[in-house]
Amino acid sequence: MIIAERKSITDIWQMIEPFKRIALIGCRGCVTVCMAGGAKEVAVLAAALRLAAHERGRELVVFEEMVERQCEYEFIRPLQRSYPQEQAVEGLVSLACGIGVQALAECFPHLPVLPGLNTSFLGMPERSGVWVERCHACGQCILDSTGAICPIARCAKNLLNGPCGGSQEGMCEIGNGVECAWHLIYERLARLNRLDSLQSLALPKNWAKDRDGGPRRLIREDWEDEV
């Protein structure tokens, strides 16, 4: 899932300062799960902004909205009836990931769309309130040969052929309690009796399938044929 966290009230206030009427748009997808952009977070931010406006002697009307998934046009378009023009609101604050911000902007070309969150990474819940990065979305998955542990996302140096010299007692040299990805890979493959997987030298990664190749697009040709 996509992990995000809310920008500070100071940062958000600076973005909305020119406006008197704004709408906060939350998302019931990933950002609700990671407690950054759900209905509760929209309500909390709205209250904080109203209080900030009151303290500054400013007029500010804040509308609160939720959509099922802000990354999909079909869920955003019903909002167009609520905010058809600048007279309704002067700006939209998206409490979604960066994809949601851009989808919202495409559906509202006449309005400024501002990001209320910082999109952090693709991750999984480790425990309540804690999410950890597990996938780099590199476009060239090698989990079959690394015991289903990703060295791209979990190794600080993205190493493909074993640990560096800085790994000590299973921990990464960057500290902060980060485990060495390659130690985890070795231990898992050993338990599975698959250490022979490490005998093959991994070739240099084709980073063209990562971000260096520009915006990525996935097209399911079999699905397109059916539509």
Phi and psi in degrees as GROMACS dihedral restraints (atoms count N, CA, C in turn):
[ dihedral_restraints ]
;  ai    aj    ak    al  type     phi  dphi    fc
    3     4     5     6     1   -83.7    20    10
    4     5     6     7     1   130.0    20    10
    6     7     8     9     1  -106.1    20    10
    7     8     9    10     1   134.5    20    10
    9    10    11    12     1  -143.1    20    10
   10    11    12    13     1   163.7    20    10
   12    13    14    15     1  -138.9    20    10
   13    14    15    16     1   151.5    20    10
   15    16    17    18     1   -72.2    20    10
   16    17    18    19     1   141.8    20    10
   18    19    20    21     1   -66.1    20    10
   19    20    21    22     1   162.5    20    10
   21    22    23    24     1   -69.7    20    10
   22    23    24    25     1   155.6    20    10
   24    25    26    27     1   -57.8    20    10
   25    26    27    28     1   -38.4    20    10
   27    28    29    30     1   -59.8    20    10
   28    29    30    31     1   -46.3    20    10
   30    31    32    33     1   -64.7    20    10
   31    32    33    34     1   -42.8    20    10
   33    34    35    36     1   -67.8    20    10
   34    35    36    37     1   -40.8    20    10
   36    37    38    39     1   -60.4    20    10
   37    38    39    40     1   -41.3    20    10
   39    40    41    42     1   -60.7    20    10
   40    41    42    43     1   -35.2    20    10
   42    43    44    45     1   -72.2    20    10
   43    44    45    46     1   -37.3    20    10
   45    46    47    48     1   -96.2    20    10
   46    47    48    49     1    -2.8    20    10
   48    49    50    51     1   -51.8    20    10
   49    50    51    52     1   -36.9    20    10
   51    52    53    54     1   -71.6    20    10
   52    53    54    55     1   -10.8    20    10
   54    55    56    57     1  -103.6    20    10
   55    56    57    58     1   153.8    20    10
   57    58    59    60     1  -110.4    20    10
   58    59    60    61     1   -17.3    20    10
   60    61    62    63     1  -138.2    20    10
   61    62    63    64     1   118.2    20    10
   63    64    65    66     1  -133.1    20    10
   64    65    66    67     1   162.7    20    10
   66    67    68    69     1  -124.9    20    10
   67    68    69    70     1   131.5    20    10
   69    70    71    72     1   -93.8    20    10
   70    71    72    73     1   124.3    20    10
   72    73    74    75     1  -112.6    20    10
   73    74    75    76     1   111.2    20    10
   75    76    77    78     1   -92.9    20    10
   76    77    78    79     1   176.4    20    10
   78    79    80    81     1  -138.8    20    10
   79    80    81    82     1   134.9    20    10
   81    82    83    84     1   -87.3    20    10
   82    83    84    85     1     8.9    20    10
   84    85    86    87     1   -88.5    20    10
   85    86    87    88     1  -131.6    20    10
   87    88    89    90     1   -56.0    20    10
   88    89    90    91     1   -42.3    20    10
   90    91    92    93     1   -71.2    20    10
   91    92    93    94     1   -18.6    20    10
   93    94    95    96     1   -72.4    20    10
   94    95    96    97     1   -41.8    20    10
   96    97    98    99     1   -63.3    20    10
   97    98    99   100     1   -40.2    20    10
   99   100   101   102     1   -91.3    20    10
  100   101   102   103     1    14.5    20    10
  102   103   104   105     1    58.0    20    10
  103   104   105   106     1    45.8    20    10
  105   106   107   108     1  -120.6    20    10
  106   107   108   109     1   -30.4    20    10
  108   109   110   111     1  -141.6    20    10
  109   110   111   112     1    24.8    20    10
  111   112   113   114     1   -82.5    20    10
  112   113   114   115     1  -173.9    20    10
  114   115   116   117     1   -60.0    20    10
  115   116   117   118     1   -40.2    20    10
  117   118   119   120     1   -63.9    20    10
  118   119   120   121     1   -43.6    20    10
  120   121   122   123     1   -68.5    20    10
  121   122   123   124     1   -35.3    20    10
  123   124   125   126     1   -62.2    20    10
  124   125   126   127     1   -45.0    20    10
  126   127   128   129     1   -64.4    20    10
  127   128   129   130     1   -41.8    20    10
  129   130   131   132     1   -64.2    20    10
  130   131   132   133     1   -45.0    20    10
  132   133   134   135     1   -65.2    20    10
  133   134   135   136     1   -41.3    20    10
  135   136   137   138     1   -59.5    20    10
  136   137   138   139     1   -44.5    20    10
  138   139   140   141     1   -64.1    20    10
  139   140   141   142     1   -40.7    20    10
  141   142   143   144     1   -65.2    20    10
  142   143   144   145     1   -39.2    20    10
  144   145   146   147     1   -71.5    20    10
  145   146   147   148     1   -36.9    20    10
  147   148   149   150     1   -64.4    20    10
  148   149   150   151     1   -40.8    20    10
  150   151   152   153     1   -64.8    20    10
  151   152   153   154     1   -42.7    20    10
  153   154   155   156     1   -61.9    20    10
  154   155   156   157     1   -39.7    20    10
  156   157   158   159     1   -65.8    20    10
  157   158   159   160     1   -42.0    20    10
  159   160   161   162     1   -61.7    20    10
  160   161   162   163     1   -43.4    20    10
  162   163   164   165     1   -63.2    20    10
  163   164   165   166     1   -28.6    20    10
  165   166   167   168     1   -95.3    20    10
  166   167   168   169     1     1.2    20    10
  168   169   170   171     1    67.2    20    10
  169   170   171   172     1    32.1    20    10
  171   172   173   174     1  -107.4    20    10
  172   173   174   175     1   148.5    20    10
  174   175   176   177     1   -86.5    20    10
  175   176   177   178     1   127.2    20    10
  177   178   179   180     1  -149.6    20    10
  178   179   180   181     1   121.4    20    10
  180   181   182   183     1  -104.5    20    10
  181   182   183   184     1   125.9    20    10
  183   184   185   186     1  -119.3    20    10
  184   185   186   187     1   119.1    20    10
  186   187   188   189     1   -95.0    20    10
  187   188   189   190     1   150.0    20    10
  189   190   191   192     1  -120.7    20    10
  190   191   192   193     1   127.2    20    10
  192   193   194   195     1  -134.9    20    10
  193   194   195   196     1   152.7    20    10
  195   196   197   198     1  -132.0    20    10
  196   197   198   199     1   141.1    20    10
  198   199   200   201     1  -124.6    20    10
  199   200   201   202     1   158.1    20    10
  201   202   203   204     1   -63.5    20    10
  202   203   204   205     1   -52.6    20    10
  204   205   206   207     1  -143.4    20    10
  205   206   207   208     1   116.0    20    10
  207   208   209   210     1   -76.0    20    10
  208   209   210   211     1    -7.4    20    10
  210   211   212   213     1   -87.8    20    10
  211   212   213   214     1     0.5    20    10
  213   214   215   216     1  -123.5    20    10
  214   215   216   217     1   129.4    20    10
  216   217   218   219     1   -56.0    20    10
  217   218   219   220     1   -39.8    20    10
  219   220   221   222     1   -61.8    20    10
  220   221   222   223     1   -26.7    20    10
  222   223   224   225     1   -88.9    20    10
  223   224   225   226     1   -19.3    20    10
  225   226   227   228     1   -86.8    20    10
  226   227   228   229     1   -37.0    20    10
  228   229   230   231     1   -55.7    20    10
  229   230   231   232     1   -35.7    20    10
  231   232   233   234     1   -57.7    20    10
  232   233   234   235     1   -25.7    20    10
  234   235   236   237     1   -67.4    20    10
  235   236   237   238     1   -23.2    20    10
  237   238   239   240     1   -61.5    20    10
  238   239   240   241     1   -26.1    20    10
  240   241   242   243     1   -72.9    20    10
  241   242   243   244     1   -28.3    20    10
  243   244   245   246     1   -80.4    20    10
  244   245   246   247     1   -33.0    20    10
  246   247   248   249     1  -129.7    20    10
  247   248   249   250     1    67.8    20    10
  249   250   251   252     1   -76.0    20    10
  250   251   252   253     1   -16.9    20    10
  252   253   254   255     1  -158.6    20    10
  253   254   255   256     1   175.8    20    10
  255   256   257   258     1   -63.3    20    10
  256   257   258   259     1   -23.1    20    10
  258   259   260   261     1   -66.5    20    10
  259   260   261   262     1   -26.2    20    10
  261   262   263   264     1   -73.6    20    10
  262   263   264   265     1   -56.0    20    10
  264   265   266   267     1  -142.6    20    10
  265   266   267   268     1   163.1    20    10
  267   268   269   270     1  -100.7    20    10
  268   269   270   271     1   -14.3    20    10
  270   271   272   273     1  -166.0    20    10
  271   272   273   274     1   157.1    20    10
  273   274   275   276     1  -117.3    20    10
  274   275   276   277     1   135.4    20    10
  276   277   278   279     1  -109.8    20    10
  277   278   279   280     1   116.2    20    10
  279   280   281   282     1   -89.1    20    10
  280   281   282   283     1   123.3    20    10
  282   283   284   285     1  -102.4    20    10
  283   284   285   286     1    64.9    20    10
  285   286   287   288     1  -141.1    20    10
  286   287   288   289     1   179.8    20    10
  288   289   290   291     1   -70.4    20    10
  289   290   291   292     1   175.4    20    10
  291   292   293   294     1   -60.3    20    10
  292   293   294   295     1   -28.0    20    10
  294   295   296   297     1   -68.3    20    10
  295   296   297   298     1   -43.3    20    10
  297   298   299   300     1   -62.0    20    10
  298   299   300   301     1   -39.9    20    10
  300   301   302   303     1   -57.9    20    10
  301   302   303   304     1   -45.6    20    10
  303   304   305   306     1   -71.7    20    10
  304   305   306   307     1   -36.5    20    10
  306   307   308   309     1   -64.9    20    10
  307   308   309   310     1   -40.4    20    10
  309   310   311   312     1   -63.1    20    10
  310   311   312   313     1   -42.2    20    10
  312   313   314   315     1   -63.7    20    10
  313   314   315   316     1   -36.0    20    10
  315   316   317   318     1   -68.7    20    10
  316   317   318   319     1   -30.2    20    10
  318   319   320   321     1   -83.9    20    10
  319   320   321   322     1   -17.0    20    10
  321   322   323   324     1  -127.9    20    10
  322   323   324   325     1    68.9    20    10
  324   325   326   327     1   -66.1    20    10
  325   326   327   328     1   -16.9    20    10
  327   328   329   330     1   -92.2    20    10
  328   329   330   331     1    -0.6    20    10
  330   331   332   333     1  -126.7    20    10
  331   332   333   334     1   144.2    20    10
  333   334   335   336     1   -66.6    20    10
  334   335   336   337     1   134.1    20    10
  336   337   338   339     1  -117.2    20    10
  337   338   339   340     1   122.6    20    10
  339   340   341   342     1  -115.1    20    10
  340   341   342   343     1   141.4    20    10
  342   343   344   345     1   -82.7    20    10
  343   344   345   346     1   122.3    20    10
  345   346   347   348     1   -92.4    20    10
  346   347   348   349     1    -9.7    20    10
  348   349   350   351     1  -122.6    20    10
  349   350   351   352     1   159.5    20    10
  351   352   353   354     1  -106.0    20    10
  352   353   354   355     1   117.2    20    10
  354   355   356   357     1   -75.1    20    10
  355   356   357   358     1   126.8    20    10
  357   358   359   360     1  -101.1    20    10
  358   359   360   361     1   -58.9    20    10
  360   361   362   363     1  -170.4    20    10
  361   362   363   364     1   176.4    20    10
  363   364   365   366     1   -93.1    20    10
  364   365   366   367     1   123.1    20    10
  366   367   368   369     1  -149.3    20    10
  367   368   369   370     1  -172.4    20    10
  369   370   371   372     1  -137.7    20    10
  370   371   372   373     1   153.9    20    10
  372   373   374   375     1   -74.4    20    10
  373   374   375   376     1   122.4    20    10
  375   376   377   378     1   -84.4    20    10
  376   377   378   379     1   -41.9    20    10
  378   379   380   381     1  -158.6    20    10
  379   380   381   382     1   177.4    20    10
  381   382   383   384     1   -56.4    20    10
  382   383   384   385     1   121.2    20    10
  384   385   386   387     1    82.5    20    10
  385   386   387   388     1     4.8    20    10
  387   388   389   390     1  -129.1    20    10
  388   389   390   391     1   124.4    20    10
  390   391   392   393     1  -122.4    20    10
  391   392   393   394     1   142.6    20    10
  393   394   395   396     1  -126.8    20    10
  394   395   396   397     1   144.0    20    10
  396   397   398   399     1   -70.5    20    10
  397   398   399   400     1   133.0    20    10
  399   400   401   402     1  -130.8    20    10
  400   401   402   403     1   -16.3    20    10
  402   403   404   405     1  -140.0    20    10
  403   404   405   406     1   136.9    20    10
  405   406   407   408     1   -97.1    20    10
  406   407   408   409     1    -2.6    20    10
  408   409   410   411     1    51.8    20    10
  409   410   411   412     1    49.8    20    10
  411   412   413   414     1   -81.4    20    10
  412   413   414   415     1   -12.5    20    10
  414   415   416   417     1    80.9    20    10
  415   416   417   418     1     9.4    20    10
  417   418   419   420     1  -150.3    20    10
  418   419   420   421     1    75.8    20    10
  420   421   422   423     1   -70.8    20    10
  421   422   423   424     1   132.6    20    10
  423   424   425   426     1  -121.5    20    10
  424   425   426   427     1    19.2    20    10
  426   427   428   429     1   -62.3    20    10
  427   428   429   430     1   -19.6    20    10
  429   430   431   432     1   -65.7    20    10
  430   431   432   433     1   -28.5    20    10
  432   433   434   435     1  -103.3    20    10
  433   434   435   436     1    -0.9    20    10
  435   436   437   438     1  -122.4    20    10
  436   437   438   439     1    26.6    20    10
  438   439   440   441     1    66.3    20    10
  439   440   441   442     1    27.8    20    10
  441   442   443   444     1    63.0    20    10
  442   443   444   445     1    27.6    20    10
  444   445   446   447     1  -120.0    20    10
  445   446   447   448     1   124.1    20    10
  447   448   449   450     1   -86.2    20    10
  448   449   450   451     1   113.7    20    10
  450   451   452   453     1   -76.0    20    10
  451   452   453   454     1   -17.3    20    10
  453   454   455   456     1   -71.7    20    10
  454   455   456   457     1   -46.1    20    10
  456   457   458   459     1   -82.9    20    10
  457   458   459   460     1   -31.3    20    10
  459   460   461   462     1  -105.2    20    10
  460   461   462   463     1    -9.5    20    10
  462   463   464   465     1   -99.0    20    10
  463   464   465   466     1   128.5    20    10
  465   466   467   468     1   -61.2    20    10
  466   467   468   469     1   -23.0    20    10
  468   469   470   471     1  -110.3    20    10
  469   470   471   472     1     7.3    20    10
  471   472   473   474     1    55.3    20    10
  472   473   474   475     1    36.0    20    10
  474   475   476   477     1   -73.1    20    10
  475   476   477   478     1   142.3    20    10
  477   478   479   480     1  -107.3    20    10
  478   479   480   481     1   -12.0    20    10
  480   481   482   483     1  -130.4    20    10
  481   482   483   484     1    44.9    20    10
  483   484   485   486     1   107.8    20    10
  484   485   486   487     1   173.0    20    10
  486   487   488   489     1   -75.8    20    10
  487   488   489   490     1   162.1    20    10
  489   490   491   492     1   -84.8    20    10
  490   491   492   493     1  -178.3    20    10
  492   493   494   495     1   -79.4    20    10
  493   494   495   496     1    -4.2    20    10
  495   496   497   498     1   -89.5    20    10
  496   497   498   499     1    -7.4    20    10
  498   499   500   501     1   -72.4    20    10
  499   500   501   502     1   130.6    20    10
  501   502   503   504     1  -132.7    20    10
  502   503   504   505     1   122.4    20    10
  504   505   506   507     1    51.3    20    10
  505   506   507   508     1    41.4    20    10
  507   508   509   510     1    81.8    20    10
  508   509   510   511     1     4.9    20    10
  510   511   512   513     1  -116.4    20    10
  511   512   513   514     1   145.9    20    10
  513   514   515   516     1   -74.8    20    10
  514   515   516   517     1   147.4    20    10
  516   517   518   519     1   -68.6    20    10
  517   518   519   520     1   -13.3    20    10
  519   520   521   522     1   -73.8    20    10
  520   521   522   523     1   -11.8    20    10
  522   523   524   525     1    80.9    20    10
  523   524   525   526     1  -153.8    20    10
  525   526   527   528     1    58.1    20    10
  526   527   528   529     1    26.3    20    10
  528   529   530   531     1    71.0    20    10
  529   530   531   532     1    20.6    20    10
  531   532   533   534     1   -81.5    20    10
  532   533   534   535     1   123.5    20    10
  534   535   536   537     1   -75.5    20    10
  535   536   537   538     1   147.5    20    10
  537   538   539   540     1   -70.4    20    10
  538   539   540   541     1   120.6    20    10
  540   541   542   543     1   -59.9    20    10
  541   542   543   544     1   -39.6    20    10
  543   544   545   546     1   -73.5    20    10
  544   545   546   547     1   -27.2    20    10
  546   547   548   549     1   -65.4    20    10
  547   548   549   550     1   -43.5    20    10
  549   550   551   552     1   -63.4    20    10
  550   551   552   553     1   -41.0    20    10
  552   553   554   555     1   -62.0    20    10
  553   554   555   556     1   -47.7    20    10
  555   556   557   558     1   -60.6    20    10
  556   557   558   559     1   -47.2    20    10
  558   559   560   561     1   -62.2    20    10
  559   560   561   562     1   -40.3    20    10
  561   562   563   564     1   -69.3    20    10
  562   563   564   565     1   -44.4    20    10
  564   565   566   567     1   -64.5    20    10
  565   566   567   568     1   -33.9    20    10
  567   568   569   570     1   -64.4    20    10
  568   569   570   571     1   -42.9    20    10
  570   571   572   573     1   -63.7    20    10
  571   572   573   574     1   -32.1    20    10
  573   574   575   576     1   -88.1    20    10
  574   575   576   577     1    -0.4    20    10
  576   577   578   579     1    57.6    20    10
  577   578   579   580     1    43.4    20    10
  579   580   581   582     1  -127.3    20    10
  580   581   582   583     1    30.4    20    10
  582   583   584   585     1   -64.4    20    10
  583   584   585   586     1   -17.4    20    10
  585   586   587   588     1   -63.5    20    10
  586   587   588   589     1   -18.2    20    10
  588   589   590   591     1   -62.3    20    10
  589   590   591   592     1   -25.3    20    10
  591   592   593   594     1   -84.1    20    10
  592   593   594   595     1    -5.5    20    10
  594   595   596   597     1   -76.7    20    10
  595   596   597   598     1   -21.6    20    10
  597   598   599   600     1   -86.0    20    10
  598   599   600   601     1   130.5    20    10
  600   601   602   603     1   -75.8    20    10
  601   602   603   604     1   125.5    20    10
  603   604   605   606     1   -76.9    20    10
  604   605   606   607     1   128.1    20    10
  606   607   608   609     1   -73.1    20    10
  607   608   609   610     1   160.2    20    10
  609   610   611   612     1   -53.4    20    10
  610   611   612   613     1   139.3    20    10
  612   613   614   615     1   -71.2    20    10
  613   614   615   616     1   143.3    20    10
  615   616   617   618     1   -83.7    20    10
  616   617   618   619     1    90.5    20    10
  618   619   620   621     1   -72.9    20    10
  619   620   621   622     1    -5.8    20    10
  621   622   623   624     1   -62.2    20    10
  622   623   624   625     1   -23.7    20    10
  624   625   626   627     1   -84.5    20    10
  625   626   627   628     1    -6.2    20    10
  627   628   629   630     1   -94.0    20    10
  628   629   630   631     1  -155.4    20    10
  630   631   632   633     1   -70.1    20    10
  631   632   633   634     1   -20.7    20    10
  633   634   635   636     1   -63.8    20    10
  634   635   636   637     1   -18.8    20    10
  636   637   638   639     1   -89.8    20    10
  637   638   639   640     1    10.9    20    10
  639   640   641   642     1    88.2    20    10
  640   641   642   643     1  -177.5    20    10
  642   643   644   645     1   -56.8    20    10
  643   644   645   646     1   131.7    20    10
  645   646   647   648     1   -91.1    20    10
  646   647   648   649     1   150.2    20    10
  648   649   650   651     1  -138.3    20    10
  649   650   651   652     1   134.4    20    10
  651   652   653   654     1  -111.6    20    10
  652   653   654   655     1   123.4    20    10
  654   655   656   657     1  -120.4    20    10
  655   656   657   658     1   120.3    20    10
  657   658   659   660     1   -89.2    20    10
  658   659   660   661     1    97.7    20    10
  660   661   662   663     1   -64.2    20    10
  661   662   663   664     1   -33.6    20    10
  663   664   665   666     1   -66.1    20    10
  664   665   666   667     1   -35.1    20    10
  666   667   668   669     1   -70.9    20    10
  667   668   669   670     1   -41.7    20    10
  669   670   671   672     1   -60.1    20    10
  670   671   672   673     1   -36.6    20    10
  672   673   674   675     1   -65.6    20    10
  673   674   675   676     1   -28.7    20    10
  675   676   677   678     1   -84.2    20    10
  676   677   678   679     1   -22.1    20    10
